Amino acid sequence: MKERLDLYPVNNSILNDAIDRIVVKLHGLNKKNGAKTFLCTGAGANGGTTTVALNIAISLAEAGWKTVFLDCDLRKDQRYKRIGTEAKTSLTGFLTGEVSDYNNIIYNTSVDNLDYVFSGDKNENPVRLLCNAKMETLLSRLKKSYDFVIIDTPPVSITNDAEILIPLVDKYLIVVCMNETTKKQLVDSRIQLGDYEKKFAGIVANKLGIMQYKGAVKDFDYFSKKNLLKKQNDAIERKKGK
């Protein structure tokens, strides 16, 4: 029996609120056109794509959906991936033929309803591996077995890895880092993936400051007792002024 993977949790109500907004979008796409496989890529380096993708997967799982996180970033070492347990079998092993049964690379995690496919050790030829016909077979099987498949890939502005996989998924998201990702990087990423416009699900703005987030979400904390009371009083004053 494979060992369970322990994931490092993120206990931040603001972050969780932001992730939940993304989850609502993905859930809507699922209900509207049956989209189940979602790929996350970045428009620049160090944008936090892995963190965003993993938190989306956790949120979907906690909502009761059978979810699998597929780590397709074969260029990054494990220490960057918030895993507390060493995985002995991996995506790399399956694609190279070292692991024959894809079920052997799927790990249960410390989050209910969430399974995890670990990328494996950093690989020198990720493009050749991802072009492998076994990758298409794996995605097809995961789509049949799970409600949602969340895929993490390196930034499309730096590598072609995401571009290899987008034809095989239902939708993709681009993660940008506020105040770091440049407009040119984002535009270039959109142009690079222009052939797959119908699969574009949106842009995720990551690493916003708290005031930036509050400004972007005007009804921030709308249902708190204090905020709700203020909005009710404001509405009464507006009626009086008529």
Backbone torsions as a table, in degrees:
resi	resn	phi	psi	omega
1	MET	NA	131.8	-178.9
2	LYS	-69.6	148.3	177.8
3	GLU	-73.0	143.7	177.9
4	ARG	-73.0	140.3	177.3
5	LEU	-88.0	129.4	175.9
6	ASP	-93.1	123.1	178.9
7	LEU	-99.0	141.2	176.3
8	TYR	-74.6	119.0	-177.5
9	PRO	-76.7	156.7	173.8
10	VAL	-117.6	112.2	-178.6
11	ASN	-105.8	80.4	-178.4
12	ASN	-140.4	112.1	-173.4
13	SER	-63.8	-34.9	-179.8
14	ILE	-69.7	-44.1	177.5
15	LEU	-62.4	-43.9	-179.5
16	ASN	-62.7	-37.2	177.5
17	ASP	-63.5	-42.9	-180.0
18	ALA	-64.9	-43.0	179.4
19	ILE	-64.4	-39.4	179.9
20	ASP	-61.4	-31.9	177.9
21	ARG	-65.5	-36.7	176.8
22	ILE	-68.5	-42.1	-178.8
23	VAL	-60.4	-39.3	177.6
24	VAL	-59.4	-41.2	178.5
25	LYS	-62.9	-46.6	-178.6
26	LEU	-66.5	-38.6	177.8
27	HIS	-62.2	-39.7	178.6
28	GLY	-64.8	-40.5	177.7
29	LEU	-65.8	-33.6	177.7
30	ASN	-66.0	-45.1	-178.1
31	LYS	-72.3	-33.3	-176.0
32	LYS	-75.2	-46.1	-175.6
33	ASN	-135.7	15.6	174.4
34	GLY	77.1	15.7	179.8
35	ALA	-62.9	127.6	-178.4
36	LYS	-125.9	-28.0	-177.5
37	THR	-105.3	119.9	-177.2
38	PHE	-123.3	124.6	-179.8
39	LEU	-103.5	135.0	176.9
40	CYS	-111.5	129.1	175.7
41	THR	-136.6	168.6	-178.0
42	GLY	-112.7	160.7	175.5
43	ALA	-97.1	-2.7	179.6
44	GLY	-165.7	170.2	-178.2
45	ALA	-72.3	151.2	174.4
46	ASN	58.4	35.1	179.8
47	GLY	-87.1	-7.7	178.8
48	GLY	85.2	26.9	-178.0
49	THR	-59.8	-43.5	-179.0
50	THR	-61.2	-44.2	179.3
51	THR	-61.8	-44.4	179.5
52	VAL	-63.1	-48.6	-177.5
53	ALA	-61.6	-44.9	-178.2
54	LEU	-66.8	-39.3	179.0
55	ASN	-68.9	-31.6	173.4
56	ILE	-62.8	-46.1	179.9
57	ALA	-61.2	-42.9	179.4
58	ILE	-63.3	-44.3	-179.2
59	SER	-62.9	-42.5	177.8
60	LEU	-63.0	-42.2	179.8
61	ALA	-65.0	-41.7	-179.9
62	GLU	-67.9	-21.7	176.3
63	ALA	-81.6	-2.5	175.2
64	GLY	102.6	2.8	-179.5
65	TRP	-88.8	136.8	177.1
66	LYS	-71.7	113.6	-169.4
67	THR	-127.8	145.8	173.6
68	VAL	-128.3	134.9	175.9
69	PHE	-99.0	118.6	-177.2
70	LEU	-106.5	109.0	-177.4
71	ASP	-85.4	101.4	-179.8
72	CYS	-106.0	17.7	174.7
73	ASP	-90.5	88.4	-176.7
74	LEU	-82.4	4.1	-177.2
75	ARG	-102.8	-1.4	-173.8
76	LYS	-118.1	137.6	179.0
77	ASP	-71.5	157.9	-175.5
78	GLN	-61.4	-30.5	-174.3
79	ARG	-63.1	-14.4	179.7
80	TYR	-94.0	5.7	-167.7
81	LYS	-115.6	17.0	173.1
82	ARG	56.9	34.2	175.9
83	ILE	-106.9	129.0	-178.9
84	GLY	-93.7	-1.6	-176.6
85	THR	-131.3	139.1	178.9
86	GLU	-75.1	126.6	177.4
87	ALA	-89.5	132.7	-175.4
88	LYS	-91.1	-24.0	175.6
89	THR	-120.8	153.3	-170.4
90	SER	-151.0	173.0	175.6
91	LEU	-59.9	-43.4	178.3
92	THR	-57.1	-43.6	179.5
93	GLY	-62.3	-38.3	179.2
94	PHE	-68.9	-42.8	-177.0
95	LEU	-70.8	-28.6	178.8
96	THR	-87.3	-9.3	179.0
97	GLY	93.6	0.3	178.0
98	GLU	-68.5	-29.1	176.8
99	VAL	-116.7	119.3	-174.4
100	SER	-85.7	-34.1	-176.8
101	ASP	-101.5	120.8	-177.3
102	TYR	-63.2	-24.1	178.4
103	ASN	-62.7	-24.1	-178.2
104	ASN	-77.2	-7.5	177.6
105	ILE	-105.6	2.6	179.5
106	ILE	-97.4	121.3	-177.8
107	TYR	-111.0	140.1	167.6
108	ASN	-71.6	155.1	178.8
109	THR	-124.4	177.3	178.2
110	SER	-73.3	-4.2	176.9
111	VAL	-102.7	123.3	178.7
112	ASP	-57.5	140.0	177.8
113	ASN	73.5	2.3	-178.5
114	LEU	-115.1	121.6	173.1
115	ASP	-107.5	165.1	-171.2
116	TYR	-141.3	132.4	172.3
117	VAL	-112.0	112.5	-175.7
118	PHE	-80.7	139.5	-177.1
119	SER	-66.3	-37.3	-175.4
120	GLY	105.4	-173.2	179.9
121	ASP	-64.4	153.4	177.8
122	LYS	-51.9	130.4	-173.7
123	ASN	-113.3	144.3	-177.5
124	GLU	-84.5	-18.1	-177.8
125	ASN	-130.0	58.3	-176.1
126	PRO	-63.1	-34.3	-178.4
127	VAL	-61.7	-44.8	-179.7
128	ARG	-64.3	-36.6	179.9
129	LEU	-69.3	-44.4	-176.8
130	LEU	-69.2	-22.6	176.5
131	CYS	-78.2	-7.4	-178.0
132	ASN	-61.7	138.6	179.0
133	ALA	-59.8	-24.6	179.4
134	LYS	-65.5	-26.3	179.3
135	MET	-66.0	-43.2	178.6
136	GLU	-64.9	-39.9	178.2
137	THR	-63.3	-43.4	-179.8
138	LEU	-61.3	-47.6	-179.5
139	LEU	-61.7	-39.0	179.3
140	SER	-63.4	-42.3	-179.3
141	ARG	-70.3	-39.6	179.2
142	LEU	-65.5	-37.7	-180.0
143	LYS	-63.6	-33.3	179.0
144	LYS	-76.0	-27.1	-172.8
145	SER	-95.1	-17.9	-174.0
146	TYR	-126.3	156.5	174.3
147	ASP	-73.5	-37.5	179.7
148	PHE	-139.6	139.5	173.6
149	VAL	-120.8	115.4	-179.2
150	ILE	-106.6	124.1	-172.5
151	ILE	-115.9	130.1	178.6
152	ASP	-103.7	129.9	178.5
153	THR	-135.2	160.8	176.4
154	PRO	-67.3	166.5	-179.9
155	PRO	-58.2	133.1	-179.1
156	VAL	-68.7	-21.3	179.7
157	SER	-74.9	-13.4	-176.3
158	ILE	-112.5	-36.4	-178.2
159	THR	-131.5	168.6	178.0
160	ASN	-98.5	6.9	-173.5
161	ASP	-57.5	-48.2	-178.6
162	ALA	-63.1	-39.0	-178.5
163	GLU	-63.6	-28.4	176.8
164	ILE	-68.6	-38.2	-172.2
165	LEU	-90.9	-25.3	-176.4
166	ILE	-55.8	-37.3	176.6
167	PRO	-61.4	-18.5	-176.1
168	LEU	-96.7	-6.0	-176.2
169	VAL	-111.6	171.2	179.8
170	ASP	-82.6	-44.9	-176.6
171	LYS	-145.2	159.6	174.3
172	TYR	-137.0	153.8	178.6
173	LEU	-121.5	146.4	173.9
174	ILE	-110.3	126.0	179.6
175	VAL	-98.4	127.5	176.2
176	VAL	-118.7	151.3	179.2
177	CYS	-102.6	115.0	-178.5
178	MET	-58.8	136.6	178.3
179	ASN	71.0	5.0	177.9
180	GLU	-129.1	-52.0	176.5
181	THR	-64.9	129.6	-178.6
182	THR	-85.7	159.2	177.7
183	LYS	-60.6	-38.3	179.7
184	LYS	-62.6	-41.9	179.0
185	GLN	-61.2	-42.6	-179.9
186	LEU	-66.9	-45.8	-179.9
187	VAL	-62.3	-44.5	179.9
188	ASP	-62.1	-37.7	178.8
189	SER	-66.0	-41.4	179.4
190	ARG	-66.1	-39.4	178.8
191	ILE	-66.2	-42.5	-178.9
192	GLN	-59.9	-34.1	-178.0
193	LEU	-102.4	20.0	-175.7
194	GLY	-59.8	-27.2	179.9
195	ASP	-69.7	-12.7	-175.8
196	TYR	-118.8	36.3	-175.6
197	GLU	-58.8	-35.5	-178.9
198	LYS	-67.8	-16.2	179.5
199	LYS	-96.3	-2.1	-177.6
200	PHE	-74.0	121.1	-177.6
201	ALA	-102.2	-12.1	177.5
202	GLY	138.4	178.2	-179.7
203	ILE	-112.6	134.3	176.6
204	VAL	-104.8	118.7	177.0
205	ALA	-87.7	112.0	-175.5
206	ASN	-104.0	157.7	175.6
207	LYS	62.0	40.2	172.9
208	LEU	-75.3	145.2	170.9
209	GLY	-70.6	159.7	-176.0
210	ILE	-59.1	-38.4	179.9
211	MET	-72.0	-34.0	175.3
212	GLN	-63.2	-42.1	-178.8
213	TYR	-66.4	-42.6	179.6
214	LYS	-63.7	-35.0	178.7
215	GLY	-70.2	-35.9	-179.3
216	ALA	-74.3	-32.5	-179.8
217	VAL	-110.3	89.3	-171.8
218	LYS	-61.7	-30.4	-179.7
219	ASP	-97.2	33.0	-179.6
220	PHE	-52.7	131.0	178.8
221	ASP	57.1	36.9	-173.3
222	TYR	-56.8	-37.3	-171.5
223	PHE	-94.7	7.7	174.1
224	SER	-67.0	151.0	-176.0
225	LYS	-58.6	-42.6	-178.6
226	LYS	-65.1	-46.2	-178.2
227	ASN	-69.0	-39.8	-179.7
228	LEU	-64.2	-41.4	179.0
229	LEU	-63.5	-41.1	179.3
230	LYS	-63.2	-43.4	-179.2
231	LYS	-66.2	-36.3	177.6
232	GLN	-65.3	-42.6	179.1
233	ASN	-65.8	-39.1	177.8
234	ASP	-62.7	-39.2	-179.7
235	ALA	-65.9	-38.4	178.9
236	ILE	-65.4	-42.4	-179.9
237	GLU	-64.9	-37.2	178.9
238	ARG	-64.7	-38.3	179.0
239	LYS	-66.7	-37.3	179.3
240	LYS	-65.5	-31.1	-177.0
241	GLY	-78.5	-9.0	179.4
242	LYS	-73.0	NA	NA
